[in-house]
Amino acid sequence: MEVNSAYEELEAEFNALEERLADPKVLADREAYTAAARRYKELETKAACIRKLRGHREDIEAATEMLAEADADERELLEAEIEDTAAAADALEAELAELMAPKDPNDGKNVIVEIKGAEGGEEANLFARDLFDMYSAFAGQNRWDLEMMNAQGSDMGGYTDVVFMLRGDDVWSKMKFEGGPHRVQRVPVTESQGRVHTSSATVSVLPEAEEVEVQIEEKDLQVDVYRSSGPGGQSVNTTDSAVRITHKPTGMVVSMQDEKSQLQNRNKAMAVLRARLLQAEQQRRQDELSQQRRGQVGGGGRSEKIRTYNFKENRVSDHRIGLTLYKLDRILAGDLDVVVDALAEAERQDHSFGS
């Protein structure tokens, strides 16, 4: 079989990782074990493909050697076997080429999603609630776990701000395209004249960051505690369980109040802060390579949008790839795969489309 040095190096690394994961010293070191297990999972599918490809190539070599001494009937069978095995090997080569292509560094990570009502007053908050319901349904279809982290309700049942965690397979690869301003065009419930209004909400999608990835010094934090409040500002708790953390070096502020425990709110706030800091560092590195890349959320204005939801026409338009679908009702019900698949294909064809 023709030797591919990249395949050999990958197999060698995979075999070494198998040994590391069985090493008692590594098992006792949480950080080392987590890093090794993550890398092992990244290489597992590739290593399996390489082994299967080697088997196909060896079968072809063996069948080719047998051809020299085969009679007519055997030759016909062997040639058919070689042809079929070569086709399977070619398919594996194509699969490996895709698997070996540079990957998004956040693939495999869980995500933290934050949705905020932007322009449009209470209608924007109601739209933020619609987006949350859409992603909740999408999570259910993908069998992801959804953990609510924080929610600031509005007077009419919408969200001024809602933060939640999604855990499961392919979460980042499917949700990463959702970050940005989303625009809605519809007649608001508050509109008595039946006029269509345009409002917007912003979505941030952050890869979950582990403590080993983002180091935060306690001295860099300002932690304030206060009583939780509901819509309109009324107090909903008699204890100072709500937490606001300010990261002094960057000025980032994260507030959590959904839990009754101050410690639980602090832990959730730290998870969001780590995710934001990781994204900021990844953004900084990417900006060094391309000054054209914009931040996900932008200003949240109506003119800045990645997607428009038009209720009158039952239409959804993704402006990044020129996709228009007349199935708004299905998409809001969580059938987002048709949009996500189109965006993923556009990324494969042109890695700069989201820049």
Secondary structure, DSSP 8 states (H G I E B T S, - for coil): ----HHHHHHHHHHHHHHHHHT-HHHHH-HHHHHHHHHHHHHHHHHHHHHHHHHHHHHHHHHHHHHHTT--HHHHHHHHHHHHHHHHHHHHHHHHHHHHHS---TTTT--EEEEEEE-SSTHHHHHHHHHHHHHHHHHHHHTT-EEEEEEEEE-TTS-EEEEEEEEESTTHHHHHGGG-EEEEEEE--TT-SS---EEEEEEEEEEE---TTTS---GGGEEEEEE--B-GGG-B--SS--EEEEEETTTTEEEEE-SSSSHHHHHHHHHHHHHHHHHHHHHHHHHHHH-TT---SSTT--TTS-SEEEETTTTEEEETTTTEEES-HHHHHTT--HHHHHHHHHHHHH-TTTT-
